[in-house]
Every structure is written in C-alpha cells, then in structure tokens.
Amino acid sequence: MTKHTKLTLRLHPDRDADLIRWLASLDDLPFGQKGRAIKETLRRGLGQQPEPVPDAEMLLADIRAVVESAVQQALAGGVSITPSSTPDDTDETDALLDQLGDQLML
C-alpha cells in the first residue's frame, strides 16, 4: 500500500503575487500536468533533475482530454449514434445490455 503526502499551503496576495500568477498560468494544463509542473519546479529548487515522464502517463492525460471532449460534445448534442444495420447482432447485444441492468453508468 502506498502512502501519499498531501501538501497544503497558503499564498498571500501581497507577499506571494508571483507564485499566485505562476499557479494561475498552470490552470489550463491537461489533467495531471499541473501537479507534475509543481513537482518539477520543487525538484529544480532542490537542484535535482526532474524525473522523466513515463509515456503511459502522458498517454493517460491525452486519453482523458479526448474522452472529456467527446462527452462534452455528446452532452451538447454534437454526437449522433446510428444503430447497426446488421440485425444478427441486435439480439445478442440487447441480451448483454439487459444483463448489465442498472450497473451501466456514465
């Protein structure tokens, strides 16, 4: 089991305006990138090299961005779903969906 350490700090507008601006500049980063940027900056402050980012971690952020975009489009009515033209699979698909029951959630 992994134990995580949580960091909480207060920034005061009169003394920490530069840090507040820097943090605000990170708000538009994809999921997970803001935390990574903060960690890299802390490591540079300690004189350490930032850890290389695994490809899977970058891919996960990209996948999340694509899924979020698709969900937003679907909710806005920008996506249409056309039923399959092969009736052979319909019965099997309906049976599988019936088995899922209320467990199917977005």
N, C-alpha and C positions, 0 to 999 in steps of 0.2 A: 504494500500500500504506500502510495506517495503522499507525503505531506507538503502542502503548498504554504508559502509565506505570503501574507497579504500586506501590502504597503498602502498606508493611508497618510496623506499629508495635506496641510492647509497652505494655500498660497494667498498672500495678502496683496491686494492691488497696488499699494504704494511701494512695497519692497520687492515684489516678485512679478512686476509687469512683463518683464522679458520672458519669464517662464510661462506665464499665462498666455502670451502671444504664441509662443512656440507650441504649447499644448493645443491651442486652438487650431494651429496650422495642420495638426495631425488628424483632426476630426473627419476629414473626407477620405481617409485611407480605408482600404477594404478590411473586412473582418480579420482581426488578429494582427494586423500590421502596426497599429498604434502601440500596442504593448511591446511588440518587437523593437520598434523605434526607440521607445523609452529605455528598454533594457540595453540596447546597443549604445545609447548615449551614456548611460551609467557606467558601462564597461569601459568606454573610451575615457571617461573621467577618472577611472582607476588605472588607466594606462594599459588596458587589456585590448586585445583584438576582439571584435565582435565574432560570435560563433557563426559558422556558416549555416545558412538556412537550408534545411533538407528540401529536396524537390517536392516531396509529398506534402509538406506544409504549405508551400507556395501553391501547389495544385489545389489543395483544400480551400484556400482563400478564393481562388479563381472559380471553383465549382460553386461555392456559396454565393458569390456575386451573380453567377449565371442563374442559379435557382431563384434567388431573390428577385431578379429582373423578370424571370418567367412568371413567377407568382404575381408580381405587381401587374404585369400585362394581362394575366388571366383575370385578376380581380377587376381590372379596368375594362374588361370586355374585349381585349385585343387579341384573344386566342379563341379559335373555334376548333371544336373536336368533331370529326366526321366519323360515323360508325363504319366499321369494316364491311366490305361488300361480300365477304365470304360467310354465308350463314352456317357453315360447318362448325366454326369455332364458337359461335354465339352461345350454344347450349352449354358447352364446357366452361366458357368464360362466366356466364351467368351463375353456374353452379359454384364456381370458385368464389365469386363475389358474394354469393349468399352465405358461404361458409365463413367469410370474414365478418359478416354481420356488423355490429357496432364498433368493431376494432379498427375499421378503416377510417383514419382521420388525417387531415392535412395539418 
